[in-house]
Amino acid sequence: MIKSVEFDTSHDSNSLSTILSDPDFVLPRLFPPIKQVTKSGTSFDARGRFMGMKFNMHGNVLKGTEIIYAFHLGAGGGEGEGRLTIRLLPGKVALRFEYEGWMERVSGIFFMQRWFENFGKSLEEEVRMERIKRKL
């Protein structure tokens, strides 16, 4: 599964880079079933429940010219690998989500489309609030 979207933003790239490279900010907002995120350096563990099934996502955040979340997703014997790439463009945030595994059949396009649309709709205000909280 590959999903690409772009969202308009008025925020500067330094603030966006800081906030969007934080799994605590990005993961629960982009993937609402995620309820808990634990960080250790550039690694993260996220846990949640989707359609009655507990799942665990483990991965790393790589920050350079792009912000990349490379992850492994497992639940109930099913596994998958994925990558979320965030590119900061002038006045825009571009997301590319790539995933292969068990969740592809379960979440499909319907849930992913809605999650990404909701993330985009609330991104400007959520980043604004986070900038105030972090004094960026």
C-alpha positions as CSV (number, residue, x, y, z in Angstrom):
1,M,0.0,0.0,0.0
2,I,1.3,3.4,-0.9
3,K,-0.5,6.7,0.1
4,S,0.8,10.2,-0.7
5,V,-0.7,13.5,0.3
6,E,0.2,17.1,0.7
7,F,-1.1,19.7,3.1
8,D,-0.7,23.5,3.1
9,T,1.0,25.1,6.1
10,S,2.0,28.6,7.2
11,H,4.6,27.3,9.7
12,D,8.3,27.6,9.3
13,S,10.3,24.5,8.3
14,N,12.5,24.5,11.5
15,S,9.4,24.3,13.8
16,L,7.8,21.7,11.5
17,S,11.0,19.7,11.5
18,T,11.2,19.7,15.3
19,I,7.5,18.8,15.8
20,L,7.1,16.3,13.0
21,S,10.1,14.3,14.0
22,D,8.5,13.6,17.4
23,P,6.7,10.3,17.3
24,D,4.6,11.4,20.3
25,F,3.2,14.1,18.2
26,V,2.9,12.4,14.8
27,L,1.9,8.8,15.4
28,P,-1.3,9.2,17.5
29,R,-2.5,12.0,15.3
30,L,-1.9,10.3,12.0
31,F,-2.9,6.8,13.3
32,P,-5.7,7.3,15.8
33,P,-5.7,3.7,17.1
34,I,-2.2,4.4,18.6
35,K,-2.8,5.2,22.3
36,Q,0.7,5.0,23.8
37,V,4.2,6.0,22.4
38,T,7.5,5.4,24.2
39,K,10.7,7.0,22.9
40,S,14.3,6.1,23.5
41,G,16.7,8.2,21.5
42,T,15.6,7.9,17.8
43,S,13.7,4.7,18.5
44,F,10.0,4.4,19.4
45,D,7.5,1.9,20.5
46,A,3.8,2.5,19.9
47,R,0.9,0.5,21.1
48,G,-2.8,0.5,20.4
49,R,-5.9,-1.4,19.4
50,F,-7.5,-1.6,16.0
51,M,-10.8,-3.4,15.4
52,G,-10.4,-5.2,18.7
53,M,-6.9,-6.4,18.1
54,K,-3.9,-5.1,20.1
55,F,-0.9,-4.1,18.0
56,N,2.7,-2.9,18.5
57,M,4.7,-0.7,16.2
58,H,8.5,-0.4,16.7
59,G,10.8,1.7,14.7
60,N,13.2,4.6,14.2
61,V,13.0,8.2,13.2
62,L,15.6,9.4,10.8
63,K,16.0,13.1,10.3
64,G,17.8,14.7,7.4
65,T,16.5,16.5,4.4
66,E,13.4,14.3,5.0
67,I,11.9,12.9,8.2
68,I,11.5,9.1,7.9
69,Y,9.7,6.8,10.3
70,A,10.8,3.3,9.4
71,F,8.8,0.7,11.4
72,H,7.8,-2.9,12.0
73,L,4.1,-3.5,12.9
74,G,3.0,-6.7,14.6
75,A,-0.2,-8.1,16.1
76,G,-1.7,-11.5,16.7
77,G,0.9,-13.3,14.6
78,G,0.6,-10.9,11.7
79,E,3.5,-8.7,10.8
80,G,4.4,-5.9,8.4
81,E,7.0,-3.3,7.5
82,G,6.5,0.3,6.6
83,R,7.9,3.7,6.1
84,L,6.4,7.2,6.6
85,T,8.4,9.9,4.8
86,I,7.7,13.6,5.6
87,R,9.0,16.2,3.2
88,L,8.9,19.9,4.1
89,L,8.3,22.0,1.1
90,P,7.8,25.8,0.9
91,G,4.3,26.2,2.4
92,K,3.5,22.5,2.3
93,V,4.0,19.2,4.1
94,A,4.2,16.1,1.9
95,L,3.6,12.7,3.4
96,R,4.3,9.4,1.7
97,F,3.2,6.2,3.5
98,E,4.4,2.8,2.3
99,Y,3.4,-0.4,4.0
100,E,3.3,-4.1,3.3
101,G,1.8,-6.6,5.7
102,W,-1.2,-7.8,7.6
103,M,-2.6,-4.4,8.4
104,E,-2.9,-3.6,4.7
105,R,-5.8,-6.0,4.3
106,V,-7.5,-4.8,7.5
107,S,-7.1,-1.0,7.3
108,G,-7.2,-0.7,3.5
109,I,-7.8,2.5,1.8
110,F,-10.9,3.5,3.7
111,F,-9.4,4.0,7.1
112,M,-6.1,5.4,5.8
113,Q,-7.8,8.0,3.6
114,R,-9.9,9.2,6.5
115,W,-6.9,9.3,8.9
116,F,-4.8,11.2,6.5
117,E,-7.6,13.7,5.7
118,N,-8.2,14.3,9.4
119,F,-4.5,14.7,10.1
120,G,-4.3,17.3,7.3
121,K,-7.4,19.2,8.5
122,S,-6.0,19.6,12.0
123,L,-2.3,19.9,11.2
124,E,-2.1,23.7,11.2
125,E,-3.9,24.2,14.5
126,E,-2.2,21.2,16.2
127,V,1.3,22.5,15.2
128,R,0.3,26.0,16.3
129,M,-0.6,24.7,19.8
130,E,2.5,22.5,19.9
131,R,4.7,25.5,19.1
132,I,3.1,27.4,21.9
133,K,3.6,24.5,24.3
134,R,7.3,24.0,23.3
135,K,7.9,27.8,22.9
136,L,9.1,27.4,19.3
